[in-house]
Amino acid sequence: MALNSERCGPTVIRRPPAWPAADEEGEEAAAVPAAADQEAVRLIVGRFSRQLEPTARLMVGRYCSAIADYRLADADFLDRDVYLVSLDALQVTVGDLEHGRQGVADEFSGVRAGAARRVHQDVALESFLHAVRLWGKVLWESVISSTRADVAAERGAALTIAGRILEHIDLVSVAAAQGYLEELQSVWSDREVIRRDLLDALISGDGDSEHVRRLARSLRLRLSQDYIVVVVRTEERRPEEIQHSLARQSGLRRVVEAVRAQLLPVAGSLLMGVRHGEVIALYPFEHSAELGTVRRLCSALAGTLESADARIGISSCRLGLPGLATSYAEAREAAEIAAGTGAHGRVVAFEDVLIDSIVRASGHADRILEGTITPLLAYDAEHKAELVATLRAYVESGFNLTRCAESRSVHPNTIVYRLRRIKELTGRDPHVPDDLLLLQLGLKLTGLGSPQ
């Protein structure tokens, strides 16, 4: 119910005279514990600040124990980089604690720079942030070991320090994420890595469309008429995993740089892009004889990327931009065959594995295997024999019994016996051309793994 303001007038609440005095005393009382708490903080920090270097070493050890990217790193990287970044962040945090300052992200420039370097060192951002959390955990453990549990003031100060450590973990994480992502954005802004939409249009056979010409003009690119397609694959991973792995993107960037350095066209400009975790290079050519040049360049590239276990597929020479769709399919097929078997090496040209490709696409692959290699594999496993290895050696020796025997370090009669046994088990005679062809196809399927 509302009161009549004319009758009651404004309502005024008056504080008792003692309240202001009580407030002043409360402020003074609160100031004393705050000062005492900061002094206790300084005492605790002073104790563990004398052990910063051993603490930083302990932090690095924890990273290696818990994080694969650090566990697999070499000692020089850990000593000259990881340790110094951890120590720098530790010194900044201790300084803030000693002086009662509130930390800010700009103080952690060393962490920011370290995170930027991790982009080029194949360390995932997730791994770096995991290390930040371990850094905070080890720091807190140092605080606990430096606190006198029997002193109430120090127990309270330890809790104060815990809150500040959590704040600093957030600051270090922010600095790390900013440094890492800014560097990643920088390395991927290179104009020589063509846009995904242009790459997709070219390898889908849309090269003669106005859409492609408009995209090329917007990027100031002059397209050649004919390209050989090269696909570089470093590891088998699903596209969704690749897309969300920052370290993987950094690794692909190094592959892009290696491709650019090695594949130097005779005329025109090399175009490159990244799609589904693969590096795709479009090499301009004027004569089909340049396919041999591309093979040699790719062999050198494979040597450069040996540590990345790269597999490289090369298309045939097809004329015209619309043919790029088929060329891309050929190069990708060759790269898949190279990844599926070591029989053809790290660099595979589609022309060299045309039969392999036909076998992979055949709907009769399972039937061929069951009638050729499957019974031989079962026999080898049961009797510890070498029928499959002997058949492969026989084919690779050009069907020469003597050379085959030498490669297997056995007598030629042993090869004759094993070939006869192969005939008995499969019903296919290695001396009959049609039967031998089926046996060879079975070998190819065995080398390629399960057909798609």
N, C-alpha and C positions, 0 to 999 in steps of 0.2 A: 504493500500500500504506500502510495507516494505521500510525502509530507508537503504541507503548504509552505512554500519558501517565504511567503510574506509573514506568516505567523511564526515559523520556527527560525527563520533567518538561516544564514550559512552555518553549516556544521563545522566547527573548528576543534581539532584534536590537539591537545597540548601535552607534550612529553613531560614527565616528571623531571625536576631539576637535576636529579642524579644521573640521568641517561648519558648526557654528553661526557661526563667524567668517566663513566663506565666504558664508553667507546674508546676514549683516549688510552685508558689503562689496557684495554684489550689489544689495541694496536701496538703498544709498547711490549706487551707480553708476547704477542705474535712475532715481533721483530727479533726478540732474543733467541727463540728456538730456530728462526731462519738463519741467523748469523752462526749459531752453534752448529746447525746442520751443514752449512757451507764449509765450516772449519773441519768438520768430520769428513766431508767429501774430499777436501784437500789432503787430509791425512791419508785416506785410503788411496787416492790417486797417486800421491807422492810415493807410496810403497810400491805400487806395480809399475809406475812410470820408469823405474830403474831397470825394468826387465822388458822393455819394449821390443828389442831385437830378438831375444829368445821367444817372445810371444808371437811375433810375426813369423818366425820359423815354424812354430807350432801350428799357426794358422795354415801355412802352406802344406804342412804334413796332413792336416785334416782335409784340405781340398783334394789332395792326391788319393786319400783313402776313400772318399765318398763320391768323387766326380770323375767319370771316365776321361773327359777331355783333358783334365790335369794329370791323371794317372798315366796317360799315354804320352805326355809331353816330355821333352828332353830336359836334363838337369840345368842346362844353361838358360833356357827359357824361364824355368822356375826361379833360379837364383837372381838373374839379371832383370827380370820383369815382374813376375808375380809377387815375389818377396818384397820388392821395393814399393809396389803399389799398395800392398797390405800395410807395410810399415808407415808409409806416408799417411794413409787414412787413419791409422792408429795415433800418430803424432798429432794430427789435426783434432781428433776427438779428445785426446788427453788434454790438449791446450784449452779447449772449450770447457771441459770439466773443471780444470784447475782454476779458471778465472770466472766460472759461473756464467759463461756466455751461452746464448742460444745459437746453435749451429745453423749454417745456411749452406745450400747446395753448392754455391760458387766456391766455397773453401776446398771442395774435393776435385780440383782440376786434375790432380794426378790420377784419380779414379776415372775421370772422364776420358783422359788421354789413353789410359790403359784399356778401357772398354773399346775405344776406337781401334786400337792395335789388334784386339781380339778378332775383329772382323777378318783380318788378313792372316790370322793364326789358326783358323778353323776351330775356334772355340765358340760354342753357341751362346747366345744371350742368356738362355735359360741356365746354362752352366755358370756363367759369370754371376748371375743373381743368386744362384745356390751358394756360390763362394762367399758372397756378401753376407748371407744369413749365417754361414759358418763362422765368418769373421766376427760377427756380433756375439755368437755363442761363446767363442773362445775368449773374447774380451770380457764377457760377463763372468766366466769361470775365473778369470784373473782377478776380477773385483772381489768375488767371494773368497778366494784364497788370501786376499790382502785385507779382509775385514775381520776385526776382533768380535766374534759372536757374543762375548761376555759383556760388551759395552753397548748399552742401549742406544747411545747417540750414533754409533757406527752402524748398528743394525738399521736404524732409520735412514742414515745416509746412503747405505747400500741400496735401499729401495728407491731413493731419489736418483741415484746413479743409473739404476735399471731403467727408469723412465726416460732418462736422457739418452741412454744407449739405444733404446728403441727408436727415439727420434732420429738419431744419427744413422741407424740402419736404413730408415726411410730416405734420408738425404743421400746416402751413398748409393742406394738403389736408383734414385732419380737421376743422379749424375751418371751412373753406369748406363742406364737405358738411353739417356739423351746422347751420350757420346757414341754408343754403339749404333743407334738408329740413324744418327746424322751421318756417320761415316758410311753406313750401308747405303743410304740414299745417295751419297756423293759418288760412290763407285759405280752405282747403277744408272747414273744420269748421263753416261757417256753416249753421245749421239751416234757413235759407230755401231752400237747395239740397237738394231732397228726395232721399231715398235711391234708389239705382239700382233696387232690387227693387220699390219702390213705383211708380216711374216706368214700369218695364217692365210691371208688372201693369196699370196704367191704360191705356197705349197699346196693349196687346194685347187690350183689350176686356173685361178682367176686373173692371171697376170696381164691379160690384154684388156681388162675392164677399165672403165673410166674411174671407178673407185680406187683402183690400185694406182693409176697415174696421178690422181689427186693426192693420195697419201704420200707418194714418192716426192711430189713437188713440195708438199708441206714440210718434208724433212730435208729438202734440197738434195735429194738423191737422184742420180742418173742411172737408170736401170739398163743393164746389158740385155741382149736378146736371148742369149743361151748361157745356161749355168749347169755345172756339175754340182750335185748336192753331196755334202759330207755331213754325217751325223756322228757326234762324239758322245759316247755314253760312259760314265764313270762308275755307276753302281745301280743295282736294281732296287728302286723304291717306288711306292705308289705316288702318283701326282699330288694327292692331298697331303701326304707327309712332306714331300719336297716343298710344297707351297708354304707350309707353316714352319719350315726349319730355316732360321736365319743363317746358321753356320753353313748349311748346305748351299744357300745362295752365295755365300762368300766363296765356297769351293768352286762353284760354277763360274764365278767371276774370274778366278785364276785360270780356269780352262779357256774362257773367252780370250784372255790375254795371250795365252800360249798359242791358240789357233790364229789369232791376228798376227803374231810374230812369225809363225811358220808358213802359213798358207799365203804366199805373196803371188798374186796373179801376174801373168805375162802382160796382160792388158786389162783395163777396167778396174773396178773396185770390188773387194770382197764384202759381201753382206753377211751379217751374223745375227742370230737371235737365240733365245732360250725358250724351249717349249717342253713341258712335262719332264723337266729335269735333264733334258738333253741339250747340248749345244749344236745348233744347226748352222752350217756355213754354205753359202751359195758362191761357188767359184766360177767367175766368168771365163768362157773359153771361145776360141775362134776356130780351132781345128780339133778333130777327135783325137789326134796324136797327143794332145795335152793331158789326156787321161793318165798316160804314163808319168807325166810330171806331177800330177796330183797324187799318184800312188807314192812316189818318192818323198814328196813333202809330208804326206800323212805318216809315212814310216818314221821320219825324223820327229814328227809331232808325238807319235806314240812313245818314242824314247824320252821325250821331254816330260810326258805325263805318266811315266812308268809307275811312279809312287802312287798315283791316283788310280792305277789299274784300269786305264782307259781302254775302251774298245771302239774302233772307228770303222764305220761303214761308208762305202763310196758308191754312188750311183753310176749308171752308164751315161754316155753322152747323148742326150736327147735335145733336139732343136726346138726353140720357141719357148716362150714363157708358159703357155698352157701345158707343156710337157713336164713342168716342175712337180705336178701332183704325182705323176708316175715316178719321177726321179727321186722324190722324197720317200715314197713307199719302198723303192729299191734300196736306198741308202739305209733306211731304218731296218729293213729286213736283213741286210748284210750285217748291221751292227748287232742285231739280235742273234744271228748265227754266230758271230764272233764271241758274243757273251755266253752263248750256250755251249760252245765247245772250243777247246784250244787247238783243234785240228788245223784250223786255217790261220792261226796267228792273231795278233792284235788289230791288224789292218786287213779288212776284207772288202774286196770289190764285188759288186753284185754279179758281174760277169763270171767270176770265179766260183760262185755258189749257186748258179742258176738251177742245177739239178737239186741241190739241197732245198731251195725254195719250193720247187715243184713237189718234192717229197713232203715238205711240211704242210703244204696245202692239200695234199691228197686225202680223200676220204677213206682210202684203203690202207692208211699207215698202220693201224693196229693189226690188220690182217697180214701185212707184209712182215711185221715183227714176229707175230705168232708162228709164221711159217718159215722163219729163217733164224733170227738171233735168239729169240726167247728159249727154245730148247737147248741151244748151245750154252747160254748163260746158266741154265739149270744144271746142265752136265758139268760145267766148269766148277760150279759151286759145290756140287756133291762129290766130285772126284779130284778136286784141286788141279784141274787140267787147264789148258791154255788154248782151247779151240778158237775162241773169239779173237784173241790176240794173234794167233797164227793166221786166221783168215784175213785180218787187217794187214798183217805184214805181207801176206801173199799178194794182196791187191796193191799195196804201196810199192812192192818190189817189181811191179809190172808183170806179175804172174810168172816170175822166174824162180824156180825151185831152189837154185843154188844161192841166189842173193837173199831169198826169204830165210833159208836155213842159217845163213851167216848172221842175219839180223836177229834171229832168235837163239843163236849160239847152240844149234843142234845139227844133227846129220840130216842131209836131204831126205833120207828114207823116213825119218821121223815126220817131216812135213807131208810126205806122201801118205803115211798112215793117218795123220790127223785130218787131211783133206778127205780121205775115204770115210773117216768117222763122221765128218760133217755131213757127207752125203747120206749116211745111214740115219742120222738123227733128223735131218730136215727134208730128205727126199730131193734135195737140190744138189746137182753135181757141179762143183767149182770149175770143172773143165768144159762145161757146156755153156756157151755164151749167154743164153737167156736165163739159165739158172744162176750163173755168176752175177748177172745184172741185178737179179732180185736179192742175192746175198749182199751185194754192194749197197743197195738201197737200205737193207736192214742195218748195215753198219752205219750208214749216215743217220738213220733214225736213232740209233743207240747213242751216237755222238751228240745229236741235237737234243736229246731228252724227249719228254713227252710231246707229241705234236700238238699244236694249238688248233 
